Amino acid sequence: MKIILERSLDFRQFQNLIILTFITVMVLLGMINSVDFKSYYLIEALLLFLNIIFIAILFFKKGLYIENQKLYVCMCLIGLVLKKTLIETSNFKQVSLM
C-alpha cells in the first residue's frame, strides 16, 4: 500500500525548477530552429537530457509505503517507488499520520 503525501520539493524549489526547465526548453528550441542540427548535436542532446531530468524531478513525490507489515518512507515517480527507507517501528505500539 502506498500513501503519497507531498511533493519532494518545497514551493521555492519547485518554482525555480519550472523557470529553469522553461529556459532550457527555449534554448533547445532556439538551437534546433536557428542553427544546423549537426553542428551542435552534443549541446542539443545535453539540453534534451537535462530537460527530461528536470521534468522528472518536478514529478517526484514523498510518501509512505507498507510492504510485508514494514513501514518505509519512499520517493515515487508517477506511482513507481524509486527509493525506500525502512522506518524502525518495532518499539512502537501504534503509528499515526497527521
C-alpha positions in Angstrom: 0.0 0.0 0.0 1.3 3.4 -1.0 0.3 6.7 0.6 1.7 9.7 -1.4 1.9 12.7 0.9 3.6 15.6 -0.7 6.0 16.9 -3.4 9.6 16.3 -2.7 10.4 20.0 -3.4 9.2 23.0 -1.5 7.4 25.8 -3.3 10.5 27.9 -3.9 12.5 25.0 -5.3 9.5 23.9 -7.5 9.2 27.5 -8.8 12.9 27.8 -9.6 12.9 24.4 -11.3 10.0 25.3 -13.5 11.8 28.5 -14.6 15.0 26.6 -15.3 13.1 24.0 -17.3 11.4 26.7 -19.3 14.7 28.4 -20.1 16.4 25.2 -21.2 13.5 24.3 -23.4 13.5 27.7 -25.0 17.3 27.5 -25.6 16.9 24.0 -27.0 14.1 25.0 -29.4 16.1 28.1 -30.4 19.1 26.0 -31.2 17.1 23.4 -33.2 15.4 26.1 -35.3 18.2 28.5 -35.9 21.5 26.6 -36.4 22.5 23.5 -38.4 21.5 20.4 -36.3 24.7 18.6 -36.9 27.0 21.4 -35.8 25.8 21.4 -32.1 24.3 18.0 -31.7 26.2 17.3 -28.4 24.9 20.5 -26.8 21.4 19.8 -28.0 21.5 16.2 -26.7 22.7 17.5 -23.3 19.9 20.1 -23.2 17.3 17.4 -24.1 18.7 15.1 -21.4 18.6 17.9 -18.8 15.0 18.8 -19.7 14.0 15.2 -19.2 15.7 15.1 -15.8 14.2 18.4 -14.7 10.7 17.3 -15.7 11.2 14.0 -13.8 12.3 15.9 -10.7 9.1 18.0 -10.9 7.0 14.9 -10.6 8.9 13.3 -7.7 6.7 12.8 -4.6 7.4 11.7 -1.0 5.2 9.2 0.7 4.8 6.1 2.9 5.0 2.6 1.6 3.8 -0.5 3.5 5.2 -3.9 2.4 5.2 -7.1 4.4 4.0 -5.2 7.5 7.0 -2.9 7.4 6.8 0.8 7.1 9.0 2.7 4.6 9.5 6.3 3.6 9.5 6.3 -0.2 10.3 8.5 -3.2 7.8 8.0 -6.0 7.8 9.0 -9.6 4.3 8.7 -11.2 3.3 5.8 -8.9 6.6 3.9 -9.2 8.6 3.5 -6.0 12.2 4.5 -6.8 13.7 4.7 -3.3 12.5 3.4 0.0 14.0 3.7 3.5 12.9 1.5 6.4 11.4 3.2 9.4 12.1 1.1 12.6 8.7 0.6 14.2 9.5 -2.4 16.5 9.3 -0.1 19.6 6.0 1.5 18.7 2.6 0.2 19.6 0.8 2.5 17.2 1.7 4.7 14.3 -0.5 7.6 13.3 -0.4 10.2 10.5 -1.3 13.9 10.9 
